[in-house]
Amino acid sequence: MPTPTEHALLSASSAYRWLACTAAPRFEAQFPERTSEYAEEGRLAHSVCELYARRKLLLLSDRAFDMRLAELREDPRWSDEMLQTAETYACYLAEKAASYPTTPYVALEIRVDLSDYIPEGFGTCDCAMIGDGALHITDYKHGKGVPVSATGNPQMRLYALGALKAFAPVYGGVISGVSMGICQPRLSEAVEEERMTVEELREWGESIKPVAREAYDGPGRFCPGEHCRFCRGKSQCRARAEQNMALEDFRGVPLSDTEIGELLERGKDLVQWYADLQTYASDTLLAGGEIPGWKLVAGRSNRAFADTDAAYQTLLTAGYDEALLYDRKPKTLSELEKMLGKKKFADLLGKQVVKPQGKPTLVPMSDKREPYSTAASDFANLETMKSQ
């Protein structure tokens, strides 16, 4: 079954945005929906994950599996990496199923009704697993740019509430505990989970009802922030522009360290905001529109052979030795791991891998990583030198 693409006005996947900025749903509804290569790649990866999960958990026949996989491979966005991420996803689900005292009921790509908490709300849960008084929700994320946490994740909580409603006719009040996990294998094979009682989950659901109603009815309140990242109206949002332009208000006396901290918090969206403006302006000009004072020009490009194989064959025919034309270059650690697979790589080379402490990076105090330690950095460098 293909991954559904229909979305509600207040979708579960965008809950992190409309819970923070109740004006977002009605505001971005003015702009056309756009997809991206990343989004389309994600949809394909979800379909591969579903297929692997059906074979591992629902005993899909090899013939049906092979036929569907062959279809998916025809997609121009196909990548062999999707086989590895799908296997990781399916193995995680199998491990969760095995953790139940008895075999749980498993539903894949289940549409859930969220209208008890958000007007006309619905969504599609990647996997819902239920048995022995426990419900487990799993969501697959294909992105590798931004880690998605399961802790306090409104999308996962809404899916769990929807699943509770969907299973109520069969399981009634038997379910007492809920766990939710996000599988993001391109970033980490470890799956973060959040656990709640059913009572805690329903209390949270009740708490967001007035916020959801405000977001649905409109016009709502604008509240720019990191949640603007995937808003369709982010480039033309006046509230976001006002927030970033307000940085000009600081003048006169030197800034204190406290003010520097406040500005870092307020200004972290500034670079992304300007990049969003550039993207919008470029798209408008490419579509034949006009942005006063700006134009598109051809950027720099590098020379290339029209046919590399033919060019090298010309040199070989002319008598040049093949050793002069090619450089021998070892594969990187990541390339070897991808080629061997994580388990084989760990078995053969795991003891030879070192990981020095990274360079100090400035982040908000809310970041979960430990503070940078110069002593730890010196120790890591020493260990790296010993291994060489």
C-alpha positions in Angstrom: 0.0 0.0 0.0 1.5 3.4 -1.0 2.3 5.9 1.7 -0.7 8.3 2.0 -0.1 11.9 0.9 -3.4 13.5 2.1 -3.1 15.9 5.0 -5.5 17.6 7.3 -5.5 21.3 7.9 -4.1 20.6 11.4 -2.0 17.6 10.6 -0.2 15.6 13.3 3.1 16.0 11.4 2.8 19.8 11.7 1.5 19.9 15.3 4.8 21.2 16.6 4.2 24.2 14.4 0.6 25.0 14.9 0.8 24.4 18.7 3.5 27.1 18.8 2.1 29.4 16.1 -1.7 29.1 15.9 -1.8 31.5 12.9 0.3 29.1 10.8 -2.4 26.8 9.4 -4.7 29.5 8.0 -1.7 31.7 6.9 0.1 29.0 5.0 -3.1 27.8 3.4 -2.8 30.9 1.1 0.3 29.4 -0.5 0.4 26.4 -2.9 1.6 23.1 -1.6 5.0 22.3 -2.8 7.0 19.1 -2.6 10.7 18.6 -2.8 13.2 15.9 -3.8 13.7 15.2 -0.1 10.0 14.8 0.5 9.5 12.5 -2.5 12.6 10.4 -1.5 11.1 10.1 2.0 7.8 8.8 0.6 9.6 6.2 -1.4 11.7 5.2 1.6 8.5 4.8 3.7 7.1 2.5 1.1 10.2 0.3 1.2 10.1 0.3 5.0 6.4 -0.8 4.9 7.3 -3.6 2.5 10.1 -4.9 4.7 7.9 -4.7 7.8 5.1 -6.6 6.1 7.5 -9.4 5.2 9.0 -9.6 8.6 5.9 -9.1 10.8 2.9 -10.0 8.6 4.5 -12.9 6.6 4.2 -11.3 3.2 5.1 -14.0 0.6 8.5 -13.8 -1.1 6.9 -13.5 -4.5 4.7 -10.6 -3.5 7.7 -9.0 -1.8 9.9 -9.3 -4.8 7.3 -8.0 -7.2 6.6 -4.9 -5.1 10.3 -4.2 -4.5 10.9 -4.4 -8.2 8.3 -1.7 -8.7 9.8 0.5 -6.1 13.3 0.1 -7.7 11.9 1.7 -10.9 11.5 5.0 -9.1 14.2 7.5 -10.2 14.7 8.4 -6.5 15.7 4.9 -5.6 18.8 4.3 -3.6 20.3 1.0 -2.4 20.7 2.7 1.0 16.9 2.3 1.4 17.3 -1.4 1.7 19.5 -1.0 4.7 17.3 1.6 6.4 14.2 -0.5 5.8 15.9 -3.6 7.3 16.9 -1.5 10.4 13.3 -0.3 10.7 11.8 -3.8 10.3 14.3 -5.3 12.8 13.4 -2.7 15.3 9.7 -3.6 14.9 10.5 -7.3 15.2 12.4 -6.6 18.4 9.5 -4.6 19.9 7.1 -7.4 19.0 9.4 -10.0 20.6 9.4 -7.9 23.8 5.7 -8.6 24.3 4.8 -11.6 26.5 2.5 -12.8 23.8 2.4 -12.0 20.1 1.0 -8.5 19.7 -1.4 -7.3 17.0 0.4 -5.2 14.4 -1.1 -2.6 12.1 1.0 -0.8 9.4 0.2 2.5 7.8 -3.0 2.8 9.8 -5.2 5.9 9.3 -6.2 7.3 12.7 -9.0 9.7 13.6 -7.8 12.6 15.7 -11.0 14.6 15.7 -11.6 14.1 19.4 -8.7 16.5 20.0 -8.2 18.6 16.8 -11.0 19.6 14.4 -11.3 17.4 11.4 -8.0 15.8 12.4 -6.6 12.6 11.0 -3.2 11.1 10.3 -1.4 8.0 9.2 0.6 6.1 11.7 3.5 4.0 10.3 3.1 1.2 12.8 0.8 0.5 15.8 1.5 -2.5 18.0 -0.8 -3.6 20.8 -1.0 -6.4 23.3 -0.8 -7.3 27.0 -2.1 -3.9 28.0 0.5 -1.9 26.1 0.4 0.2 22.9 3.5 1.0 21.0 3.7 3.6 18.2 6.6 3.8 15.7 7.3 6.5 13.2 10.0 6.3 10.6 12.0 9.4 9.6 14.2 9.2 6.5 15.9 12.6 7.0 19.5 12.8 8.1 19.8 16.5 8.6 17.9 17.1 11.8 17.5 14.6 14.6 13.8 14.1 15.6 13.2 13.4 19.3 10.4 11.2 20.6 10.3 13.0 23.9 7.4 15.4 24.0 6.8 14.9 20.3 3.2 16.0 19.6 3.0 14.0 16.3 3.7 10.8 18.1 1.3 11.6 21.0 -1.5 12.4 18.6 -0.9 9.1 16.7 -1.1 7.3 20.0 -4.4 9.0 20.9 -5.7 8.1 17.5 -4.6 4.5 17.8 -6.3 4.2 21.2 -9.5 5.3 19.6 -9.1 2.9 16.7 -8.5 -0.1 18.9 -11.1 0.8 21.6 -13.9 -1.4 20.1 -11.6 -4.5 20.6 -9.3 -3.7 23.5 -11.6 -1.2 25.4 -10.0 -0.1 28.6 -7.4 -2.9 28.8 -4.6 -0.6 27.5 -2.8 1.2 30.4 0.6 2.1 29.0 1.8 3.7 25.8 5.3 3.9 24.3 6.3 5.8 21.2 9.6 5.4 19.2 11.1 7.3 16.3 13.3 5.3 14.0 15.8 7.5 12.1 18.4 5.0 10.9 20.4 7.4 8.6 21.4 9.3 11.8 21.4 6.5 14.4 20.4 2.9 14.8 19.4 3.6 18.3 15.7 4.4 18.7 14.6 7.0 21.2 11.3 6.2 23.0 8.9 8.1 25.2 6.6 6.3 27.7 3.4 7.5 29.3 0.3 6.1 31.0 -2.9 6.3 29.0 -4.2 8.8 31.6 -1.1 11.1 31.1 -1.5 10.9 27.4 -5.2 11.8 27.5 -4.6 14.7 29.9 -2.1 16.0 27.3 -4.7 15.6 24.6 -7.2 17.6 26.6 -4.7 20.4 27.2 -4.1 21.0 23.5 -7.8 21.1 22.5 -8.2 24.9 23.0 -5.0 25.6 21.1 -6.1 23.3 18.2 -9.5 25.1 18.1 -7.8 28.5 17.9 -5.5 27.3 15.1 -8.4 25.8 13.2 -10.8 28.7 13.5 -8.1 31.4 12.8 -6.7 33.9 12.5 -4.6 32.8 15.5 -1.4 34.3 16.9 1.9 34.5 15.1 4.9 33.3 17.0 8.0 32.9 14.8 10.7 30.4 15.8 12.5 27.2 14.8 9.1 25.7 14.0 8.9 28.0 10.9 11.3 25.7 9.1 8.7 23.8 7.0 6.0 26.5 6.9 4.9 27.3 3.3 4.6 31.0 4.2 7.9 31.3 6.0 9.4 33.7 3.3 6.5 36.1 3.3 5.6 36.1 7.0 5.7 39.6 8.4 5.9 38.4 12.0 9.1 36.6 11.1 10.5 39.6 9.2 9.7 41.9 12.2 11.4 39.5 14.6 14.6 39.4 12.6 14.6 43.1 11.7 14.3 43.9 15.4 17.9 43.0 15.8 18.7 46.5 14.5 17.3 48.1 17.7 20.5 47.5 19.6 22.8 50.5 19.4 24.9 52.8 21.7 26.6 51.2 24.6 28.5 47.9 24.3 26.5 44.7 24.7 26.7 42.8 28.0 27.3 39.0 28.0 23.6 38.6 29.0 22.5 40.6 26.0 24.9 38.6 23.8 23.1 35.5 25.0 19.7 37.0 24.3 20.8 38.1 20.8 22.1 34.6 20.0 18.7 33.2 20.8 16.9 35.9 18.8 19.3 35.8 15.9 19.6 32.1 15.3 16.8 32.2 12.8 18.3 35.2 10.9 20.6 33.2 8.5 17.9 30.7 7.7 15.4 33.5 7.2 17.7 35.2 4.6 18.2 31.9 2.9 14.5 31.4 2.7 14.1 34.9 1.1 16.7 34.0 -1.5 15.0 30.8 -2.3 11.6 32.5 -2.7 13.1 35.3 -4.9 14.9 32.8 -7.1 11.8 30.7 -7.6 9.7 33.8 -8.4 12.2 35.0 -11.0 12.5 31.5 -12.6 8.7 31.5 -12.9 8.8 34.7 -14.8 8.0 37.1 -11.9 9.9 40.1 -10.8 11.7 41.0 -7.6 12.6 44.8 -7.8 16.3 45.3 -7.7 17.3 41.7 -8.2 17.9 39.4 -11.2 19.2 35.9 -11.9 22.5 35.3 -13.7 24.3 32.2 -14.8 26.6 31.0 -12.0 30.1 29.8 -12.5 30.5 26.3 -13.8 33.4 23.8 -14.3 34.6 22.3 -17.5 33.7 18.7 -18.1 34.1 16.0 -20.8 31.0 15.4 -22.9 31.9 11.7 -22.6 34.5 10.8 -20.0 35.0 7.2 -21.2 35.5 8.4 -24.8 38.0 11.0 -23.6 40.1 8.5 -21.7 40.0 6.0 -24.5 41.5 8.7 -26.8 44.4 9.1 -24.4 44.9 5.4 -24.1 44.9 5.0 -27.9 47.4 7.9 -28.1 49.8 5.7 -26.0 49.4 7.1 -22.5 49.8 4.6 -19.7 46.6 3.8 -17.8 48.5 4.3 -14.5 49.1 7.9 -15.3 45.4 8.6 -15.9 43.9 7.1 -12.7 44.7 7.8 -9.0 44.4 5.0 -6.5 42.2 6.3 -3.6 41.1 4.3 -0.6 37.4 4.3 0.4 36.4 6.4 3.4 35.3 4.8 6.7 31.7 5.6 5.9 31.9 4.1 2.4 33.4 0.9 3.8 30.7 0.7 6.4 28.0 1.2 3.8 29.7 -1.5 1.6 30.2 -4.1 4.3 27.1 -3.4 6.4 27.2 -2.1 10.0 27.5 -5.6 11.6 30.2 -6.9 9.3 32.1 -3.6 9.6 31.9 -3.8 13.4 33.1 -7.4 13.4 36.1 -6.7 11.1 37.1 -3.1 11.8 35.3 -2.0 15.0 38.4 -2.3 17.2 40.4 -0.1 14.7 38.0 2.8 14.8 38.7 5.9 16.9 36.5 8.9 17.3 38.2 12.0 18.6 36.1 14.7 20.4 34.7 17.1 17.9 35.5 20.8 17.7 33.7 23.0 20.2 30.3 24.1 18.9 28.1 26.8 20.3 24.5 25.5 21.1 21.7 26.5 23.4 21.6 25.1 27.0 18.6 23.0 26.0 20.9 20.8 23.8 21.2 17.3 25.3 24.9 16.9 24.7 27.4 17.2 27.5 29.3 20.5 27.8 32.7 20.6 25.9 35.6 19.5 28.0 39.2 20.5 27.0 40.5 17.7 29.2 38.4 15.2 27.3 39.6 16.7 24.0 43.3 16.3 25.0 42.7 12.7 26.1 40.9 11.8 22.8 43.8 13.3 20.9 46.3 11.3 22.9 44.4 8.1 22.3 44.3 8.9 18.6 48.0 9.4 18.5 48.6 6.0 20.3 46.5 4.2 17.8 48.5 5.5 14.9 
